[in-house]
Amino acid sequence: MTSSAVHAAAIRVPESVLRAFTESAFRALNVPADDAVTAANTLIEADLRGIGSHGVARLDRFYLRPLELGLINPRPRWIVRAETPSTASIDADGGLGLSVGARAMDLAIAKARESGSGWVTVANSRHFGAAGVYATRALGHDMIGIGMTNTGPIVLPAGGAEARLGSNPIAVAAPTADGSPFLFDAATSVVSAGTFDTYHRQGKRVPIGWGLTDDLQPLRDPARGPGGRRILPLGSDLEHSAHKGYGLAMIVDILCGVLSGMGPGLAIAGAGQAGGYQSAHFFGALRIDAFTDPAAFRQTMTDYLSALRGTPPLPGVEAVRAPGDIEAATIHENRTRGIPLYPDSVENLRSVAQRLNVRFDWEPGDNDGDGGTGT
């Protein structure tokens, strides 16, 4: 794809405009108001942190279209299949993963508040967006948060020629004394599928080592091929320890899919409609004061991250950053200047507005008072 829309510079849209529009779009498809707010927030939080591959650019293809096609249940009936004071196993009834995930993470937090730790599995859900959004929900409760999900097979096992695993992201968040949290949020593949979509939108070639073509040659074209994707696990190949990413992806499949009773991603692959495949999640929350003094923990975390940031960088590297640093800086910039979207994504939102009869009456250069601009 080489159109000018792809190569054009990103347009900054005010957070409040995108938030209101996304909520309205979900409500227009029979999603309850509270769930619409939560689902919109999950996407907007990803965009604010600079994870545009999991933000509103995916709104239509991954969530609205599947809702219209009946692949996502807008009003699921939450079923608790098993429960103890610190654990729960949930059947999400085919619900919107963006809101199901937040509700499940909040349940893990509530259980941790009472028991010291909380663990929740979710079966029969749908795509839940960026894993880190859920893990960070624990931070305001003086807890460590954990979130992960399995997906349909798009990743090769180490040494394998066919996809058997999902990108299976893992996210862990921990509070610090200076307010800049530790946040690790990463796929267990070399990159997520969304990164390929971003490269496609930008007209960039894929680096060697990210994936393989149908004839098992190094993939350079980021466009999704007719046979799907063959993304490589973390480590890329056997010589560079691909078994590590392979094993981590399996751990996610075990905790999300096998433990929830749904099965690994290979067993729950759908028909290929984005957002329509079944998915399973795993959430955890650890109350810090059940283990140690929270103030001491936060200060130790701050000192630890500061020491890492103080590491002398390699030649050509500006500075060593701690996990979460880039996200924290990006949140400030995007809240001030607006969320960057590529022109094709903005046009897609306009088409959604027309199709669903919801408002998106913003133009580049508009400023609604929250700092967003069209530049």
Secondary structure, DSSP 8 states (H G I E B T S, - for coil): ---HHHHS--EEE-HHHHHHHHHHHHHHTT--HHHHHHHHHHHHHHHHTT-GGGSGGGIIIIIIHHHHTTSSBSS---EEEEEETTEEEEEEEEE-HHHHHHHHHHHHHHHHHHHSEEEEEEEEE-----HHHHHGGGGGGTEEEEEEE--SS-B--TT-SS--B----EEEEE--SSS--EEEEE-SBSS-HHHHHHHHHHT----TTSEE-TTSSB----S--TT--EE-BTTSSGGGTHHHHHHHHHHHHIIIIITTTS--GGGS--SS-TTTS-EEEEEEEEEGGGTS-HHHHHHHHHHHHHHHHTS---TT------TTHHHHHHHHHHHHH-EEE-HHHHHHHHHHHHHHT------TT---SSS----
